[in-house]
Amino acid sequence: MRNRSSYIANDNILHSLKREVAEYFISADGEDYSHGISHAERVVGLAHILQCKEGGNTFVISAAALLHDIARSQEERGECENHAAKGAVLARDILVKYGLSTGTIEEIAYCIENHSANGEGKTLESKIIRDADKLDSLGAIAISRVIASTLQSRRYRRPIFDPSNCAGGGEMSSAIGYLELLVERSEGKEYFFTRSARHMAGKRVRLMREYIGNFKQEWFLSEIDQGEGNKAGGSPG
């Protein structure tokens, strides 16, 4: 009975948190379509899938997933250098109002502070949060997120594609270059902490590879496209 009461209380806190943190994802420019509330909700869902397979504290994982990017808009505006570190500070101020123990608050804050690429993962919960966030940077939705960031972000604005550097070029070279970098990183042995995340990433990575290949074929009017055009309309001219 006690466990059920605790579950209901935690569930109510998560519902309240979701309403409270929604404002952190809105800026003067509108919703951030790359790191907005929809991204946070997907990370919550992905983290839940990983937690069911890997274990860990359900409440800590869900709360950290929901709160992990609350300082993104501040980083975008240049008000903080590291959204993960600032997000942990903001999360502590928010969570203390819900009567949570100091230990629980610090577990959640640790996950938030270490969810980015240069963070550490000393707890299972933090590993799951980081893996869930990385999974949402792969696949079909990830492509739209990168395009959205490319067009919308002040900090990460870049060309859609740079044909002079079609082999990639890094995060800021172009949207397509960044997608290629994400694929390359995801296939490294140390990219994901959990086996479950590595397994889930496979389909997403294959989709991205296919998209990048198709994009380049269409951009450069590949022989395949030229052949299809000749079939449909006969000889050009």
N, C-alpha and C positions, 0 to 999 in steps of 0.2 A: 504493500500500500504506500509505503514511504517512497519507494522508487517511482511509482506512478505519479505521486504528487510532485516529486522533483522533476519528472519529465514534463508534466503539464506546466510547471513554473518556468522551466527553461524554454519551452515552446512559446509561452507568452512573452518572455523577454525577447526572443528572436523576432517575433512579430512586431513588437514595439521598436526594436532596433531598426528593422527594415524601414519603418515609417520615419524614424528620426534621422537616419543617415541619408535618405533620398536627397535632401537639400545639398549635401556635400558634392553631389555629382552634377549639379547645375551651376553653370557659370554665366557671366554676362553674354557670352556667345551662344548660350543654349546648352543642351545636353551634349556631353562628350560621347560620340557614337563609338569610340574605340574603347574607352575605359569608363563608361557610364554605369548606371545601375543594372542594365541588362547584362553587362559583363560580370558584375559582382554576383548576380543571381545565377549565371551559368557556372561560375566558379563554386558557388555553394552546391549546386547539383553535382558537378564533377567530383568535388571533395567528398560528398556523401557516397558516391559510387566507390571511390577509392577507400573510404573508411570502412565500408561494408566488407571489402576484400582484405584490407590490411590491418584493421583495428584502429584503436585510438579513441580519444574522448570526443563523443559526438557533439556535445555543446561547444567545446573549445574550437573544434574544427569549423562548425557552422558559423559561429560568431566571427571568427577570424576571417573566414572566406567572405562574409558579408562586409566586413570593415576594411579589408586589406588595401583598398585603393582610395580611401576617403580623402587622402591628401594629394591625389593626382592633379586636381584642378589648381591647387596651390603651387605645385611644381611647374605646371604649364604656365602660370602667370609669373613665374620667377620669384615667388614668395618663400620658397624653400628649395634646397638643393637636392634633397633625397626624400621622395614621397613616402618611402617605406619607414624611415626613421621618424618623420613627422607624423605619419599615420598612427604609429604606435603611441605617440604622445597624445594625440587626439582621442584615440581609443580608450586610453586610461581615464581621461576626463569624462568620457561618455559612460563607460561601464561602471564606474564607481557609484553612479546614481541608481543602479539597479540592485545594490546591496550584495554584490558578488564578493567572494573572498579575495584577499590580496593575491593569493596563490593562483586562483583562476584567472584573474585580470592579467597577471604577469605572463601566464601561459599563452593567453590570447595575444597580448602585446608582442611577445617573442615571435610568434608566428608571423605577425604583420611586419615586424621590423626586419625579418629575414626571408621575406617571400621573393625578393628581387634577385637578379642574377648573381650579385656579389655577396649575398647573404649566406649564413651557415644553416645547417639543419641538424641540430642536436636532439630534437624531440621528434617522435613519430608524427605528431600533429603538424609541426612545421614542415616536415617533408611532404606530407599530403597536401598542404596548402600550396606549397611551391610547385608541386607536380600538377595540381589542378589548374593553377594559373598558367603554367606552361602549355597544358593541353589546350586551353582556350586560345593560345597563340598559334595553333595548328588547325588545318582543315578549312572547310568552306567559309565558315563565319570569320575565321582569322583573316582570310583574304579580304573580306569586306571591311574588317577592322583596320587593316593596314592601309587600304585605299582611303578610308574615312580619315585616318590620322594624317595621311599624306596631304589631303585637301583641307582639313579643318584645323589641324594643330599649328600653333605658332612655333612651338619648340621643335617639332618633327616634320615640318613642311619640306617636301622634296619632289622631284619630278616623278611621274608615273613610271617612266622607263627612260634609260639613257642608252641609246643604241651604240654610243662610242665606248660603252663599258658593259657590253652585254653578257660578260662572264660573271657579273655580280657587282662587287665593289663595296659591300658593307651596308650598314644600317641606313646611312644618310644618302647613299648614292642614288637610289630610286626606290619606289614601292616594290617593283619586281626584284630588284637587287636585295632588298630586305627580306622578301619572302624566300629567296634562295638561301640567304644567310640563316633564317629560321630552320629551314629544312636541313641544312648542313649541321647546325648545332644539335638539332634533335636526334641525329643519328650517332652522336658521340656517346660513349659508354657511360659517362658521368653526368649526362644531361638530366636524366630522371633519377630520383631516389628509389622509386618503387617499381617492382616488376609489373604490377598492374597498369601503371601509367605507360610504361614502355610498350606494353601490348596494345593498349587503347590508341596509342599514337600512330601505329602502323598504317591504318586506313587513312587517317588524316594526312599523313605525309605523302602517301601515294597520290591522293587527290591533288595536293599542292604541286607535286612534280608534274602531273598531267596538265594542270592549269598553266603553269609557267611555260611548259613546252608548247602548248597551244597558243599562248599569248605571243611567243616569239615567232612561231610559224606565221601567224596572221600579220604581225608587225612587219616582217620581212618579206611578205607575200611569197611564201615557200612554194616549192615545186608542186607540192600536194594541192595547194589552193589554185595554182595556175592550171593544173590538170583538170580540176573540178570545173573551173570557169570555162575551159575549152569544151568540156563535155556538154555543159548546160547551154552555151550560146554559140557553139561552133567557133570558127576562127575569129580572132579579135579584129575590130575595125568595122 
